[in-house]
Amino acid sequence: MARVKKGMAAKRRHKKILKLAKGFYGSKHKIFTAANPAVRRALRSAEMGRKLKKREYRKLWITRINAAARANDISYSRLMDGLKKAGVELNRKMLSEMAIHDPKGFGEMVAVAKEALK
């Protein structure tokens, strides 16, 4: 049986990692042994970043809604409770967009929430 060497497969694998390491500093974008752990770490950090991004945006939306709600004399938690009791199913992203671009419409939502809390 013929001896199987891994030259082509290894070259392909190395090229894939070095392509991902494009733009890295120093030898990390040229040498496989330096690039491999750097790429693995970068991919792990990118995955964590995608998870954190969702948290950050939710925090931003809540902050915006709270600021607009307090301008209309109601707290964030009371507003959300009132909207839930009124059966309004607007998510936080849309509420924050309303607070920024349509303050009049947001004021109407606050009025609906206040009415439901009575």
Summary of the structure (lengths in Angstrom):
residues: 118
radius of gyration: 26.0
end to end distance: 85.5
largest distance: 85.5
contacts: 295
relative contact order: 0.09
helix: 80%
strand: 0%
